[in-house]
């Protein structure tokens, strides 16, 4: 049975079963949010960035990991925390599924992949082999869906690597290091938005390795 959050169920109870079913189905089909991989070694944050779904490592069981298997030697020292895992995934016509690529940090390779929410708290990922993300495993939701990033509305015409505030203000941007998990600093006089407690990744649409493609 599809689980609909209790507060939402109460809110829509007076609108009838049809509306309740429709809203719960919409929630079930939302792949955004934080998901724990099957063996619990990492959480992947999925967000919509300029029309595509992207996913990045938002938490890891063993901190300090590096992308040591990347065939690009310049990336072998980048942190796995904040590293893109789901790449430019597009909605499949007629079904609640998205397809694109998955990066397998176990062998440094990209594979064709599909993600498909199977309820409000589970999502299936299929398409690759040989790694902890592969083999048709099921991820479990650990954080609620994420509203569309403010970065999306500023993507067109924005300088690569800018924050939405910088793009709007036309402020200069300092170069960012590939693999960094922190957004670029705000212009002078503006406060840097604080990430949630314990969250060092924040909005994945602003991560350099995603922003340079998604924007």
Secondary structure by P-SEA (a helix, b strand, c coil): cccccaaaaaaaccccaaaaaaaaaaaaaccccbbbcccccbbbbbbbcccbbbbcccccccccccccccccccccccccccccccccccccccccbbbbbbbcccccbbbbbccccccccbbbbccccccccccbbbbbbccccccccccccccccccccccaaaaaacccccccccccccccccccccccccccccccccccccccccccccc
